[in-house]
Amino acid sequence: MKARLLLLLMLAIGITGFNQAAFARASTTNDGTDVRKQRKSFVLVERDGVPRTQEHVGPHYDVGTATTALIAALKAKNLRDVRVCVDAGAKWSQVFENGKLSIHYAAEWGSKDALDLLLSKVPELEMDHFVNARTAAGETPLMIAAQHGHLLALRELHASGALVNAVDVRSETALMKAARNGHAEVASALMLNKANLIVRNLAGETALSLAQKNGHMKVTDVLSRANVKTGS
């Protein structure tokens, strides 16, 4: 009965070519969870032979692409919907606002599981490009993870080939972003992977001076001891 009511509602608002089998398959995650029971989720339907997803909140339905739904799921930090969209064939290489790809949103969220899902769909020959993709501001996923203090995500990205000493349009590195925001563990992890301690941004600042300027004493201590060891 519920399935029939849902179908009638969708037909009433002009969604044609509905494929119940495809809907049922894509509405269930790998662990058997029915995402249609969630208040807000993304499920696959077929419209004119083209796989699409739709966001549903209460009785309202807005049809979009699996890729657009993927970004919305990443922003909402909804791992179940991320899995549905990835399995539905969402394009990992699609560029969105400010030059961001799906991996940038996953890095901002800091979910290692979401990163694993995205990376599992990327061909080996495209992995380096994807992991080191840059936003309009020149930020890589590693920089974004470092800025937000996401240690597990940072390790996952580095293991997948992320460049530690890449710089953005302001000539800032991931270490500088971690230092500015007071993320000592992330700074330590980056230094263990040969992050450059002496490089300066366009304002002439180093990671150490940024930590000092922003009053992050723990990061300042970590970087100061590292400078002594390296003789910088």
Steps between C-alpha positions, in 0.01 A plus 500: 500500500777742591684423177182561299436833672858608436470408133171690465652807664797496265279461195280785620789744495608406151774241545463257211666176406533391864673167543397334827775241486772762458342706777502205740857400416645846548295575808682233697859549615761225513408423861131455411383836633202645314592865446141580401414484870729792575355849521731622228675271255592444138372204300544386142220493248500467124354776291499462124755223541746727685595420863424796724469569868245699690511670835188453705402695808149425614265501199722716279722354229772675301666299224872551438802301391678242711805726499313801634340279762845373598622852578186569702555176694862593571396844622234341720758249632270212408715195432207278403395737225860541387512123453173500303620777269842343444338165420263682264797618294553857622786667313797540730667744256212752477604856594266703721497839673839667546665224302426233759470129425331239716832424669530859627161474671597164650826648630312793655265253670798291611335163446752227420212272400367754249849542356534122472174481305606772257854370453373148433340621176801689363712325233864458601622724219274782620572465873784754517292764322198438722684493833692817415215685327495873570216736573480848348715615794757232426414291805547124487293252704801452731512874573130503581530200732798664673315830540212325677719272710380174347789267577349174371391660174843655461668162545265339249573770242875477552488121465320551169769730362416850625793743474606631841678814382259621233416872526181695430464838330634670815799265503370332814555133578292251696740546793437875504124443507532253787726742689270800452204303636679339793497136390812361667441131419445579134813716494701216655364252244593730215853549633544124530427494128765762419290816502714807425550706818670801351292578191328841515165615366449819296485699824841367604360279777614149592296231674673590827429871473134427418467282810662770713290778348178314579598401852518125446764410756488122453557529127767763562681259731477213252631711214772666709639162607490380142690810387770434758539138384533600135712806569252725318 
